[in-house]
Amino acid sequence: MDLEVRHLRLVAAVADCGSLTRAGDRLHLTQSALSHQLRDIESRLGAALFLRIGKRLVLTPAGERLLASAREVLERLHLAEHDIRQMGRESAGVLRLTTECYTCYHWLPPLLAKYRHKFPRVDVRIDVDATHGPVETLLAGKVDVALMSTPVRDRRLTSRPIFEDELLVIAAPTHPFAKKTHVKVADMQGQTLLLYPPKEESRVLNDVLLPAGAVPARIDEVQLTEAIIELVKAGLGVSIIARWAVEPILKSGVLVARPLTARGLHRQWSAVMPKDLAKADFVREFIDLLVEHAPGQSVRSAARVAR
């Protein structure tokens, strides 16, 4: 594109004022600088924009066409600038959110209700489609905040720890795992394992089980937590899932849950966002709510335990 916003302002000013001198006063440019820029615009477009009639500059047909577009574009820019400044003053805008795990969508709605009560002018939008590629969508500017357990080392992004959770092996009460205090990694070999899709992105499978030689006999990919739980209850396999996602149902006794290894398998969750966005008040407040109300052991709770 050959034209810039300054060119559009120049054409509008000359058309309004009728002379380079008065247009230069409006734009705070000398007459010679303005004349040079006008010749540059006409050279880029290959058409004259003004004709000199006496002491006045008059638009050519090409100039009239450009002026109409210039006024429309400048008006839209003015309105956009006004709206954005208003957003900054009133903490208004859009917060686009995604997570790295579908189970997070179970506990997010109550938290979002608290946030909207405090920031009613911020429209929070959840991008479920970005769940499989949160870093890519962050860098592409399609989402603002991603909740992730995978460490992110891209210098264009910043992370703030939120909470830690534990992954548990869940099984039917009749399963041999029910008699154990914990499940060894080797015990997973030969099991039917129910996982969220895609299995190629499962850190438990690819970073824990397979490197240790604990190859499941079968891997079934199941989209919904509720479906995984029902299949496990029916004795059709075992799964490895966050404690907070299954804790309510464990109290009923229809499932058993055991740590994976004696020490357990834990994940650290963080809010990941572009560095510049981390400075915005409505983003900081959102992450503060995450720390305070997210499931698992929050950063704040962990700090109390450490003391």
N, C-alpha and C positions, 0 to 999 in steps of 0.2 A: 504494500500500500504506500503510495507516494505522499499522500497528504497527512498532516499532523494537526492536532487540535489548535496549535498556534496559527496555522494557516487559515483555519476556519474563522478564528477570532479576527484575524487581519482582514479577510474579505468582508466580514460583517461590519467591522469598524469603518472601512473605506466606503462601503455602500451607504452606511448611515450618515457619515460625515461629508462625503462628497469630495474630499481632498485628502492628500497624504499628510499635510501638516496637521490638520485637526485630528485625523485618525491616529497619527503618531503621538499627539498629546494624550489621547485616550489610552493608548497602549504603552505609554512611557517609552517610546522609541523615537529616534531621530528620523527626519524625513528621508535621509539617504539610506538608513538601515531598512526602513519600511519599503522604499522603492526597490532595494535589492531583493528583499524577501518576495515582493510581488512578482518581480521578473522571474525569480526562482520557481514560484508556483506555476506561472504561465508556461515556463519551460518544461516543467515536469508533466503538465497536462497537454502540452502542445496546442494550446488555444489561448487567445486573448480574453481576459476577464473584464477589462474596463476600456472605455474609449474616452479620450479627453475632448470635451466639448466646451470651448472657452476656458474658464478657470475650474470647471467642474468635471469630475470623473463619473462617467455613466456606465452602468453595467451592459455588457454584451449579452446575447442569449445564453452563451456558455456561462457567463458570470451569474446570470439570474438562476440558472439551474443549480450552480454550486451554492449560491446564497441560500436557496430554499433548503437544501440538505444541511448546510452549515447551521442555520437557525434551529432546525429540528434536533441535530446532534448536540449542539450547545445547550439547548433547553433540557434535553434528557440528562446530560452530564450534570447540569445545575441541580436538577431534582434528585439525582443519585447522590451527589455530595451532601445535599440537605438531609436526605433520609439517613445516610450513614452517620452523619454527625448527630442526628437525633437519636439514633440507636445507641451511640456511645454515651450520650447524656442520660438516656432513660434505661440503660441496661437491656436494650431490646435487640432482637436478632434471631438467628437460627443456630442451634447447636446440633450438629449431625454426629450421631453416635453409632459405633458398632462394637462387637465383642469377638473374641477369638473362640468362643465356645457357646453353643446354643443354650446350655443350661443356665447361663447368666441371665437369659431373658425371663427366667422364673422369678428372680428377686428384684429385677430392675423396676417394674411398674410402681410398686409402693414408694420407692426412692424418687422416681420421677414426679410422683404426686407431691411429695414434700418440696421438691425443687421448683415446680411450677407455682406452688403457693407463694414462694419467696420471689420468684422471677416470672410473673405472669405474662410479661411481654416477650419472653424468650420461647421460641417454638423448638421443642426438642423432637428430633426426627431420628428414628432407629433404622439403620440400613442393615437389614438381615442378609442381603445378598453379599455384603462385604465381609461376612464372617470368615470366609475361606481365604481372604487376601487382605487383612487389615493394614499391613504396612504399605502395600501397593496403593490402596485407596487413600491412605493418609498422604502419601507423597504426591498423588495425583490431584489432591485438593478436593476429593469427593466426600471425605468425612473429616471431622475435626478432632474427635477423641476416640481412641480404641482401647478397650479393656483387654489386656493380654497377659498371659503367663509365660510366653516365649520372650527371652531377653532380646532387646532391640539395640543395635549398636550404630545405627545410622546417625551421623552427626547433625542431620537436618531435623531430627526429632529429639524430644526430651521425654523422660519417664518419671512418674512419681509413684512410689510404692503405695498400695492400697490395703491389701490384706493377704494373709497366707491361708491356704486350705490344705486338707489332706485327702488323698485319693484312697478309697477303700475297695476291697474286693467284695462284691455282693453275690450271694448265692441263696438257693432255697434252703430252708431249715433241715431238709433231708440230705443235703449235699455233704460229702466228707469234709468240706472246709468248715462246716459248722462245729466240728469237734476240735478245731485248732485254735490256738490263741492268736496266731498270725499265719499268713500264707507266704511260703517261700517262693521266690521267683521260679525255681525249678518245678514247683507244684502246678504252675500254669501250663506246663507242657502237656499236650494232648487234650486240653479242655476246649469246649466250644466257647469262644469269646465273642461277646456282643459289644460292638463299638459304634460310636458316631462316625458317619462317613465324612471324608474319605479316609480309609485306613492308612493311606500313604502319609497322612499328616498326623497320625496318632503318635504322640511322643512316648506314651507308655509302651506301645507295641514296638516302635522302631528304636527307641533309645534305652529301654529297660529289658523287655522280654527277649526280643530276637538276638541282641548281642550276647545274652547269657545262654543262648541255645534253647530257651523255653518257647518252642514253637507250638502254638495252638493247633489242635487237630482241625479246627474249622473257625473261620472268622465271618460273622454275620454283621453287616452294617445296618444300623437301625437309626433313623433320624430323630425320634422322639424319646425323651427320658421315660415318659409314661409307658411307652411300648417296651422299652428295655426292661423296666421293672416287671411288667406282666409276663414277659418271656422268662425272666429269671425265676419268678414265683412258680411258673409252670415246670421248672426243672429243665428248661431247654437250653441252658447255658449259664455262664457267669459273666459278670461285667466288672469294670473298674471305673468308679464314678466318685465325684466329690461328696464328702460326708454331708455337707449342708443340703445337697440335692436329694438325699434319701433319708436323712435323719428323722423326719416326721413319720415315715412309714416303718422305720425300724422298731418304733415303740409298739407297733401292733403285733410284732412277732412273725409276720408273714415273710420276712427276709432276715438273713443274718449278714453282718458286715465284719470283715476282718482286715487289719492293716496288711499292706503288702510289704513284707520283710519285718523284722522285729522293730526296726526304727521307724517304719512307716514311710510313705512316699508323699512328700509335701511339694506344693507349688507356691511361688510368690507371684501375686497378681499386681499389675501396675496400670496406671492410666498413661497412655502414650499419645503425644500430640506434637504438632509443629512448635518449635521453640517460641516463635512470636506470639502464637495463640495462647501460650501458657501464661502470658502477662495479663490477659483479659480478666476482669473481675468475675464475670458470669461463668467463666471456665473454672477459675480457682474455687469459687463457691460450690460448683458442681462436684469437684474432686474432694472438697472437704466433706460433703455429704456422703460420698462414696466411702471415705475413710471411716466415717462415723456409723454408717448404717449397713455397709456391705456384710455379707455372711462370712463365716470363717473367723480367723483371728485377725482383727484389724491391726494396722500399724500402731495405732494408739494403744490398743490392748497389749500388743507385744512389748511396747516400751514399758508399760506398767509392770509386766511380768519380769522384764530384765532388771528393773530397779528392785 
